[in-house]
Amino acid sequence: MDANQFDTWNAITEPDEFIKAALEEANIPALMMSLVHVTGDMNIIRGDIRPHPRVLGDPYVGITEAQRATARAQAFEILKTYRDSGCKLPQAPSMDQVREMMDFLVGESLPDDYGQFLMGELSLDSGDPYAQPGLEDIPLEKRRGFHVIIIGAGMSGILAAHRLKEAGISFTIIEKNASIGGTWFENTYPGCRVDTPNHVYSYSFKPRDWPKYYSPQNVLLKYFNQCADEFGIRPHIRFNTSVESAEFDEKTCTWRVRVKSADGVSQTLEAQAVISAVGQLNRPKLSDIEGRETFNGISFHSARWEHGHDLTDKRIAVIGTGASAFQFVPEIAKQADEVFVFQRTPNWIAIEPVYHDDIPESKHWLLNHVPFYAKWFRVFRFWHVAEGVLAWVKKDASWRDQTRSISAANDELRTQFTKGMKSIVGDDADLLQKCIPTYPPAGKRMLVDNGTWLKTLKQDNVHLVTDPIAAITEAGIATKSGETYEVDMLIYATGFYPSRMLWPMKIKGLDGIDLQAHWDGNPRAYLGITIPKFPNLFCMYGPNTNIVANGSIIFFSECEMRYILGCIKLLLETGSAALDCKQSVHDTYNRWIDEGNLQMAWGASNVRSWYKNSQGRVTQNWPFTLLEFWKRTQVPEKSDYTLYKSDLS
C-alpha cells in the first residue's frame, strides 16, 4: 500500500530530543488514540484527560496545558520504547475498543449509527466505505456495455471517473476547459485557496500529507491532476469540448449528448447514463448595475482573472465582499495605489491563526511515523468542522429575538466571532460597525482567515465603501449619496448563478421536457441526485447538497457517487434500461428539505444570500447532519424508482 495512504508509516529512528520536539506539535486526542494502538492499553483513554464536546474556539477541546504536558510525556516514553523494540505493534484493538476510542475522540458517547459512520471515515481496515458492494458480481462484459458520459473534469468528475473505472463501467468525460480541475483550474485570482482544512478536503482513497493547513489553488490543482494521472483518468477526457444539449431517447433509453469542440465541430454521443459534475458555482455572474458597459477602464470578473494587467499604482474598485474578494483584495492592495471595496453586506469571519501557514515539519513527521495518528487526526478534524458545528447554527423556536442570532449557541458563536473581529479592528469604531453583520452567524457564508482581510481594510490605501452603488460610469463608480470614485480598473467579485444549475446546457427528458423550464429557477432533485422525468440523469453537487457549517464538499460527492453506482447496479441486476425517480418520492423529500432549511440560520427571512433563489427558497443547502446524508445515499431503494426494460415511447 502507498505510504501516502497512511495505511503504512515509516519506522521511528529519530533521537529522543527530536521525538520530544515533534510531540509539542501533536494533536492530543489523535495522539492518545495512536498510543492505544502502540501499546494495546485502553487505560490511556480512561483517565482524567478527555476532550470536551463542542468547546467553541478552543483548538485544545478543553484539555488543559498541564494535561497536554502529561500526555506528551507519556507519549514520549511509549514511542521511545516502540522505537527501541523495533517498531512492533501489539494485536489490533477490537471493534468494541475502537468504538470506545471513537467516543473518546469526539468527547461524547455516540449512537450506534454515528459510530458506523465515523468508522467508515476512519478506515482502519482495508474496506472502502464509499464502494458499492456487489457490482463486481455482475459479469464484466455487461458492466463494460453500460456507457456513462460525465460532464465536467473537476473534483466530482474525477471522482466519478475513478469509481466507474474501478467498477469496470465505461465512461467518457466532457470538459469545456483545456485541463482538469474545475473550480481550481478556473479560479486563479491572487490569494485563491481552500477554506476547509485540507486534511478533510481530499478524497477518502487518496489522502495526502498536505504542505499547508489550507492549501492554495496551485497545490489543489496539482493534487487533482496527480489523481487523474495516477488513476488513469486523463485518456478518457475530451478537453476543450462543451456540452450543448442532452436529450433522452425514449425509444432506445439512451442519452444523446450534443458536444462541440474548440474548432467548432459538433458531434452527438450516446450513453446509457449521464452524470452532471458541473457543480453549483461555475458560471460567473456580472453585476446588473446600470452603466456597466460604459466603463472605459479595465474590467473583469474575479473567476476569469486577467493576469496580464500590471496593478502597480492603479486605482482599483472591487464590487463585492464575498469569499473571492476576501482572498484577493489583500493581495492586490500590496500593489495598487488605492483600492475601493464596495460592500453590500458584511460577512461573519472566523479567525484561524494558521490559515496561511505551512504545516511544521514536526507535524509531517507525526503523520508519517506515529502509527494510525494520521487516520485519527483526519477523523478529529472531520468531526470538529462537521457534525460538531451543526448545533451552533440551528434555530431554537423559543429564542426571543432571531434577527441577530437564532439560539443561545448561535449567540455564543456571534460573541466569539465578534470578539475575534474586534481584536483586529476594535480600535476603529467606524470600520468595526461596517464589518460586524446584523444577521445570525451562518445566515450567509462564513469566511475564514487569519485576520488578513480585516488588517487590509485598515490600510491607508484601502477604503471600505458601504454607500450603495447607483451606477457605473465611464470613469468609475457613482454611489447613491452622490460620491464618485474614479478608477483605472474594476473587478467584479459578484459571484455566480447558483440556481441555474446545468445551465446553459439544454437538457430534455421524457416527453421533451426542458430541464431549465421545468425548474424555472427553482432547482430540486431527490437526494440532490435524481430528477423525475429525466431517467438515468444523475447530479453531483446538485440541488440542496451544499454545506455551510459542517464538513467538506468532497464527502458529499463521495456519497453521491456511491449512490449513483448503486443505481447503475440496480439497472444491470434487473436488466432494466432506465430508472426514473417517482414524483411522489421526490416531492416528499423536498418538503422535508425545505422544512429543514427553515430551521437553520441560512433560512432566516431577514438574510439575503446566494443560498436562496429569487423567490427566497433555499435551493443550495443541506440542512441536516452528514450522517443523515451518508445513510440515505448508501443504497438506492428500488421502490423509489420506476424501472423500464426498454422503449418508453
Helices and strands as residue ranges (DSSP letters): G 3-5, H 16-23, H 28-39, G 42-45, H 65-84, H 95-106, H 112-122, G 135-137, H 140-144, E 147-151, H 155-167, E 170-174, H 183-186, H 217-230, G 234-236, E 237-238, E 241-249, E 254-261, E 266-271, E 273-276, G 292-294, E 298-301, G 302-304, E 315-319, H 323-332, E 338-342, E 349-351, H 361-369, H 373-384, H 387-390, G 391-393, H 408-425, H 429-435, E 447-449, H 452-457, E 462-465, E 469-472, E 476-479, E 484-486, E 489-492, E 506-508, G 510-512, H 515-519, E 537-539, H 553-574, E 578-581, H 583-598, G 601-603, H 626-632, G 638-640, E 641-644
